[in-house]
């Protein structure tokens, strides 16, 4: 007696919703829990309705095999795997990092869960603070861990630019230094570059110091300026929100301290100029002073800033 054709299984609405939110990736376990038999799964694979990516992990044929889908599949194949390095940088939309096509997966030394379709990296330091779980199921390295793991694949100049970018949008200096101390073991790839780049930051930008911005803010207050705040949010006409180092919201005046003594600060100079033009369009006057000028003659620079603030106050009053 000849068996008839195997009926095409139907996924439940819940499973379809899950698959859609996970870039078309589905696992054997999820299908079995949804009532699909192993025989039916094999038939779907044979008919190329399911494309096998890893052991027990499939892509729905109607879904494109995107970079994110590859990352989801890797994380489904091993629930402890973490996307890191330039692959994590791509997911976080870091600038100054090349965009890989293959996920870079961080696993512990005693595991080999995935053998194809990814680049494996091993570590003996992987804690909960290193991992962010996205709603699409991707386990991605946290911004400071992703930053650190990019060091082995970038030149010094690019890594300096990346460091400035991460500091501007994700983490503070103390967080990066704490990450380095935690991962500081002999032979770790990229460690020498991390130390080399961070050592070029001026001493006042390291965690042990209070920061030049605090020093300037205190000097301006001693000079009689009132109503000053630090890291004041300013919404630009293009919708971007920036945070001025020091600001007097009452008169629409802000002061930015440009850190040109560190290479990364110079790389950001052009972007900062464009930002200041946008702020002027929004009705703010943005004054700038460089760390080098403050180092050369702190009192003179503070006096100039106080005078500029006074002129702005008169202008607004008029």
TAUR-V866885 format. One line per field, one symbol per residue. ss: DSSP state (H for helix, E for strand, - for the rest). phi: phi as a letter, one per 40 degrees, with the letter a starting at -180 (. if undefined). psi: psi as a letter, one per 40 degrees, with the letter a starting at -180 (. if undefined). Layout:
ss=???
phi=???
psi=???
//
This chain:
ss=------------HHHHHHHHH---EEEHHHHHH----HHHHHHHHH---EEEEE--EEEE------HHHHHHHHHHH----EE-HHHHHHHH----------EEEEEE---------EEEEEE----HHHEEE-----EEE-HHHHHHHHHHH--HHHHHHHHHHHHHH---HHHHHHHHHHH-------HHHHHHHH----HHH------HHHHHHHHHHH------EEEEEEE-----EEEEEEEE----EEEEEE----HHHHH-HHHHHHHHHHHHH---EEEEEEHHHHHH-HHHHHHHHHHHHHHHHHHHH-
phi=.ccccccccbcccccccccccbfgcabddcccccgccccccccccccgcbbcbadgbbbcdccccccccccdcccccacbcbcafdccdcccgccgbccccbcbbcbcccbbcbbagabcbbabbabcccbbccccgccbccdcccdcccccbbcdccccccccccccbbbccdccccccccbcbdgcdgcccdcccccccddcccdcbchcdcccdcccccchcbgcbbfccbccdcgcbbbcdaabdcbgbbbbbccccbddccccdcccccccccccccgbbbcbbcccccccaccccccccccccccccccccc
psi=hhiiihihihiiddddddddeffehiiddddddeehidddddddddefdhhhdihehihhdehigidddddddddddheeihhaaddddddefiiehihidhhhhhiideigdheieihhiiiehhideehhhieeehhiiiddddddeedeeiidddddddddddddediiddddddddddegihehheddddddddeehideeideididddddddddddeehieiiifhhhhideehhihidiigddefhihhhhgeehdddddedddddddddddddeeihhiiiiddddddgdddddddddddddddddddd.
//
